[in-house]
Amino acid sequence: MVELGDHCHTLIVPRMKKVVDGEDKGGITEAVGWKGGGGFRYYRLAPSLLEKDKWGNWVINKEYNAAMLTEALCKLEGFTYTPSDSVYWQHGHSTERDFIYVTTANLSHEQLQQLSDEVGTERSLLVLCTAFRGKGDYPNLTVKKIPKQVLSRCEWGHDDYSLQVENLPKAPPKAGQQGLFGEGEE
C-alpha cells in the first residue's frame, strides 16, 4: 500500500499492529477468521535529491543536510555508509581499501593533493564535490562533480521504479497466533 502524509503513522501503522497482534476487529478480519500473526515493514521515501533552480539548472535539494546527501551518494555509488569518527574523508567504503568522501566544497589543487597524500598509495578514494580545480595527478583519487555524478546515475523515461525489498529473517510467531499465510497455530 502507499500512503501520503501523516496517515501512515496515525492510521496505518496502529491498524497493522492490531492486525498482527490479532486485536483488529475491523475490515475483513472476522469474515476470514484472522487470529493474528505475520508482520509488516514500511519505508519512508526521501525527498528528491536534485531539484531545478530558478534558472533551470539541476542543484542539490535544499532539504538535504550533509549526512543525508552523503548517505544518498554512498548508496548511488555502491558504498556502505559508515562515516569515520577520526578520519574526515572516510564517509563510506566499498572494500577495505576503497573509500568515499562527499563534500559540497569547491576543492583546490592544494586540497586534492593533501587528500591524495593522506589516502596514501595503498588505498583509493572517490571524491564527490560540487567543483574542483586540480592540475596535478592524483593516482589514488577519482574526483567527480555533484550533481553531475548524480545525474549520470539517474534513469530517465521509465514508468516503473519498483522498490526491491529484501527478504529479511522472520520473527518467531507469538504463541497461539496464526501465520501470515494461513499456516497452523504454533
MOKATA-V809288 format. One record per pair of residues at least 4 apart in sequence whose ideal C-beta (glycine too) atoms are under 7 Angstrom apart, sorted by sequence separation. I is the first residue (numbers start at 1). J is the second residue. D is the distance in whole Angstrom. If there is no record, write none. Layout:
BEGIN
i: {I;I}
j: {J;J}
d: {D;D}
END
This chain:
BEGIN
i: {3;6;7;8;9;11;12;13;14;15;16;17;25;28;52;53;60;64;66;67;68;69;70;71;72;73;94;107;109;110;111;112;113;114;115;119;134;144;145;146;147;148;149;150;173;178;179;3;7;8;18;19;24;25;29;52;64;74;93;107;144;18;52;53;74;84;93;119;173;74;92;178;50;51;83;92;3;15;50;60;90;91;134;176;19;50;51;71;81;82;91;115;49;50;70;81;82;91;132;49;80;89;115;22;48;70;79;80;173;22;47;79;127;129;131;21;49;79;125;127;130;20;47;78;124;125;126;127;128;129;130;20;74;123;129;20;74;128;20;121;20;112;120;70;79;119;128;46;107;112;116;119;49;77;106;113;16;99;101;105;106;109;112;116;97;106;107;108;109;116;46;74;89;97;98;99;100;101;102;103;104;106;109;112;115;97;109;13;73;89;112;112;70;69;8;89;77;73;76;76;60;60;59;58;58;50;50;49;43;39;37;37;36;37;38;35;36;37;38;35;37;34;22}
j: {7;10;11;12;13;15;16;17;18;19;20;21;29;32;56;57;64;68;70;71;72;73;74;75;76;77;98;111;113;114;115;116;117;118;119;123;138;148;149;150;151;152;153;154;177;182;183;8;12;13;23;24;29;30;34;57;69;79;98;112;149;24;58;59;80;90;99;125;179;81;99;185;58;59;91;100;12;24;59;69;99;100;143;185;29;60;61;81;91;92;101;125;60;61;81;92;93;102;143;61;92;101;127;35;61;83;92;93;186;36;61;93;141;143;145;36;64;94;140;142;145;36;63;94;140;141;142;143;144;145;146;37;91;140;146;38;92;146;39;140;40;132;140;91;100;140;149;68;129;134;138;141;72;100;129;136;40;123;125;129;130;133;136;140;122;131;132;133;134;141;72;100;115;123;124;125;126;127;128;129;130;132;135;138;141;124;136;42;102;118;141;143;102;102;42;125;126;128;150;153;146;147;147;147;151;147;150;150;163;171;173;177;177;178;179;177;178;179;180;178;180;178;177}
d: {5;5;5;5;6;6;6;6;7;6;6;6;6;5;5;5;6;5;6;6;6;6;6;7;6;6;5;5;6;6;6;6;6;6;6;5;7;7;6;6;6;6;7;7;5;7;3;4;6;6;4;4;5;7;5;7;5;4;6;5;4;4;6;5;7;4;5;5;6;4;7;6;5;6;5;5;6;6;7;6;5;5;6;6;7;7;5;5;7;6;6;7;7;6;7;5;6;5;5;6;5;4;7;5;6;7;4;6;5;2;6;6;6;7;6;6;7;5;6;7;7;6;5;6;5;5;5;5;6;7;5;7;7;6;6;6;4;5;6;6;7;6;7;5;5;5;6;7;5;5;4;7;5;6;7;6;5;6;6;6;6;6;7;6;6;4;4;6;5;5;7;6;6;5;5;5;5;5;5;5;5;7;5;6;6;7;6;7;5;7;7;7;4;6;6;6;6;6;7;5;6;6;6;5;6;5;6;6;7;6;5;4;4;4;7;6;6;5;3;4;6;7;6}
END
